[in-house]
Each structure stands twice: as structure tokens, then as C-alpha cells.
Amino acid sequence: MLLLLLLWSTTPAIAQDNTSKKDTTKQDNKIYKEIETYSDKSKFTKLLHKLLFRPVKEQEASNNRKQTKKQTPEMLSNYKEYEGKVIRHIKIETFDPFGYSVSDTARRPKKWIERMGNIAHIKTRQFTIRNLLLIKKNKRLDSLLVKESERLIRAQRYARAVMIKPVAIPNSKDSVDIYVRVLDSWSLNPNGSASGSGTTIEITERNFLGLGHLYRNEFDNRFSTGETSYATQYKIPNIANTYIDFDINYAMLQSENSLKSVGLERPFFSPYTRWAGGAYLEERLVRDSLPDAENNWALENQKTEVQDYWGGYSFRIVKGQVRTTKLVTTARFFRRKYKEAPSEPYDPIDYYSNEKLYLSSIGVMSRGFVQDKFLFNHDVIEDIPIGRTYSGTIGIQDKNSKHRLYLGGRYALGNYHKWGYLSLDTKVGAFFHRNKTKETVLRFDMLYFTNIKKWGKWKFRHFVKPSLVFGNNRKPIITDLLNINDENGIQGFNSRNLYGTKKFLLTVQTQSYSPWEVLGFRFNPFTNFTMGIIGDDVHRLFESKVYTKFGAGVLIYNDYLVFNSFQLSIAFYPTIPGQGHNIFKTNTFKNKDITLPDFQINKPIITPYE
């Protein structure tokens, strides 16, 4: 009955030309109330109503976060009193990164180094910011779209702070002016690392010529082989206010590896987005080291061409209610063609073979964002996702003359609580062939971080990130096995001897935020602990050997570079199979060890097994 009410409520009405907007809203509210009343009749319908209709909201904020909000003018808003008024003008002002403030209009650069930095900086152009706005001139002000526009501007790596302020017009009751003030960050970001094995230098311009375009170049040199790698990327985000991104990549890597790719994509970038899609073309050459049946390793070529197309649409479940809760449908076609594949001794099961994949998914997502500070940056507003997502995926894979059914599902949720932030992401997926499951995956990913802790003028935050992955009926080839190497588990850990079908990872990090700065630089000490366990069909997961890494160091932030940090760190590894015992490495920690969850539903994918 609840579903019937839902379908009835979303069916277009006929002959309503004479019905006012007020009457329509009243009717929508009545329908929603009927659904809410009916849902209370049983536990199942009550749960279904909670999952489909109830918007996700932040739980009670901690006292520290309440205090942070009061002390940050950009986090305070007064949009509601202007709700529904017509926007007469939108005035945009962008500021160089040094010495200015979006909340203090009288503030100006005083130091000579600030003035010199501003001279060298190309300021963001006004039309670049205008392209990001969801509000338009001569349209009615929607406070939700104003807040979302602020978030979308903050999400750009070249914007340090933003404030959108409505201003009343004298002698006008139905109109309002909008002032948008954006403070740039220093967008030319050098980055690099050095260790006993090699050096890496990366130069990224995140706001090329003030257009918001990204231009990245990376150089890498390995001391042991003398090989040099080069990679470049150019990205045009949000073409002509469509939120379609254009991305092109070219790379010549070590061991003759190479990559050429070009893509267009419009994701569900906002809870209010209705349509999304993308197209991606790639040519890649990988010379990977693979073992044969006698565990002899050799470099084998994998040269592939990829085509990837997808599209999706989101529907508001009940018109006029719960605007951030959407029913989302997506479809995808993926094709990978092998122009070169590993020879038979290194791939006896034809794992590296041509493939076509047809996928479709349907799900419900409810997304929101909470503003916070002192997480991945120093004293900068960050938008932390909260929400719920439940989706199912179905598809067909054509590979090795077999047509296999694929089924997958996902349930994710995350929110702030009085004791901190907690998110959980659960995924499952499997292929079916001749009534048997193949290549099954079940994974759990969790993130918890505490509220800000204060000790004198210092601030601290603790992060905990466990991950659990199970695989069953996997392919008998090393590529389809789990490991805990580098980005797959423990940074700086690399072993050819450790593989399995199940793994558990745990990362614990304590990050401090220093009260002192020197020329805009802050030295923030951290400690990091990571452990990993690998199991298989013979060795039970939690009875297997535990491998660990203990790390410590300093993250060097700059108030004006904002989104980049330098690192000085050292890590200790008690054991790395195949390398030895009691190993020390430098600069092994990267700030991307802990990342925020994502409650979007985008293109359908096979549940990742990694």
C-alpha cells in the first residue's frame, strides 16, 4: 500500500492549469502526510518510510563544533528571511590569497611578502565563479541552492573561502541583491618526495590563468634502474555551467608503461542534480611482472583499449518534500579489448581477455553536508558528507565465450554524533554461472574520527579506519588475489610473497594542529599506525600473521597553499616478507591514507576486490 501511495503521488496530474502553486504544495503535503500516517501501521512500513522519505540530518553537534561555528562568520547564514525573493543582481568579487578576508571587507595585505605573492598570482575570473552558481539572476532565491553553491565553490581546490550574502534593496519588498566573495588559495602547488629508492616531483596548477582549469605534471626517477617517468593531465571542470568535466591524460612511465586517455563526465555533483553521465576512452600499455606455475617471474605486456559509457537520472520521490532524497537509476556499457596479453604460461586461464560489460543499477540516496574545521586542513571550512545510500546492481558480462549474470548491492550511512563522526560502507557482489556464484566479494569499510580535542592552544583529532574484505571462488591467478601492498593496504609495504582471498586492515592516526605559524607555515606533528592481515582458504584470516607499520612525522601546512602539505616522516616495519626485518623508511606517509566516504550513486560498478 505504501508503494501504491508513492506511485500515485508521483503520477502527473491532469488539467491543473488553473491550480495555484500554493494549492499544489498543500496537496503534496497532504499526500506525504497520508504516507507517513500509513507507515506507522507496521514495523516494516515504518522502516521503509524512514529509508525512503526521512531526510538525513546532522545529529546533535558537540560543544566544540558549536563554538567553531559561532567563531566563523562564513558558517553563519541569514538566507531564510530572503527566501522566495527575486534576485536582481549577482555581484561577484574575487580576492588574491594573501592579506584579504571574505568576512572582513576592510582587511588588506600589510606585509611586503603578501603583496609580492599577490602580484605573482593570477586571480580567479568572475565568470569562473559565476559558472559554479546554482542560483540565477531574475530567479527566486532558494536558500538551499545558495548553501549548495557555497559548498560547490569551496570544493574547488583554488578557493580558500567563500561567502554568499543577500543584501536587501531599499524600497523593494520582493527583490534582493546577492554578493559573492571568494578568497583564492595559492593555486601553483609543487609537491615531491625523496627516499632511498628515488625521487618524485609534481607541479600542479589548479587554477590555470584564473579559469579554474587543472594542469598537472609529474616527474619520477628510480635510482635502481635509472628510469624516468613523466605524466601530464589537463582538466576543464564545469564546461559552460553544465558541470560537465573534460579530462585528458598522457603518461610515459617506467618499464615502457604508457597511458593515453580522454573523458567527459557529469557526475551527480549535488543532491539536487537530476541527470549525470560520461564517456571515457583509454589506451594503456602495462608491463607487469607475473609468476608462472613454478613461481618464476617475468615482465609480460598488457596493451588494452577501453571504451566506457554511462548515464543516469534521479527522481524526487515525493514532489515538494525531502529534496535531498532521490531515487536514482543508472546504466553503463564497458568494453576492454586486449591488443597484447600475457603469454599462456603466465595466464593459463585467459584472465587477460576481451570483455564486454552491461550494468544497470537502481537505488535511493539521501545526502547532506556538515561544515567542520581541522580535519585534513588547518582552520579551513571543510564540507563533510553525511547520508544514506542503498542500491542494487544487475548486469551481464561477456568474456571468454561465457555470458555471466552479475548481482551486487550497497548500503552506506554516515553522520555526525555528539561523540564524533562515524560512517559505514557495505558492499557485496558476485557473478553467477550455471547456478553457482563466482568471484564473490563482501567488504566493509568504516571511518571514525573524534571531535576536536584541546590541550592548551593545541588541537588534536584521532582517526580510526578499519576495512574488511572477503573473497570466494576467485580466479586462480595472482592478479585476482588480495594484498596489503602500498595503496592497497600499508603505505611503503611491498611484498611478492603475501597474497590471499581475505584481508583486514586497520589505520589509526593522531593528528595535531599547531597554534604557531612562521610566514604562514605550520608544523603539525602526527603519529600513524597501520596493521594488515591476509588470509586464504587454508589460513584463517584472524589466525594469520599480523603485519604492522609505525609512523611519525610532521605535516607542514601553509595557510595559503591550503590543500597541499609537505611531509617529513619516518616509518618502522617489523617485518616485510621478502625484504627483511626491522626496516626503516622515510616519507612513506601520505595524507590520502584516510579519505572521506561518498554517498553518491554514480555509474554502476563491479564491487571492488582490492
Buried (B, 14 or more C-beta within 10 A) or exposed (E): EBEEBBEEBBEEEEEEEEEEEEEBEEBBEEBBEBBBEBBEEEEEBBEBBEBBBBBBEBBEBBEBBEEBBEEBBBBEBEBEEBBEBBBBEBEBBBBBBBBBBBBEEEEEBEEEEBBEBBEEBBBBBBEBBBBBBBBEEEEBBBBBBBBBBBBBBBBBBBBBBBBBBBEEBEEEEEBBBBBBBBBBBBBBBEBBBEEEEBEBBBBBBBBBEBBBBBBBBBBBBBEEEEBEBEBEBBBBBBEEEEBBBBBEBBBBBBBEBBBBBBBBBBBBBBBBBEEBBBEBBBBBBBBBEBBBEEEEEEEBBBBBBBBBBBBBBBEBBBBBBBBBBBBBBBBBBBBBBBEBBBEEBBBEEBBBBBBBBBBBBBBBBBBBBBBBBBBBBBBBBBBBBBBBBBBEBBBBBBBEEEEBEBBBBBBBBBBBBEEBBBBBBBBBBBBEBEEEEBBBBBBBBBBBBBBBEEEEEBBBBBBBBBBBBBBBBBBEBBEBBBBBBEEBBBBBBBBBEBBBBBBBBBBBBBBBBBEEBEEBBBBBBBBBBBBBBBBBEEBEBEEBEEBBBBBBBBBBBBBBBBBBBBBBBBBBBEBBBEEEEEBEBBBBBBBEBBEBBBBBBBBBBBBEBE
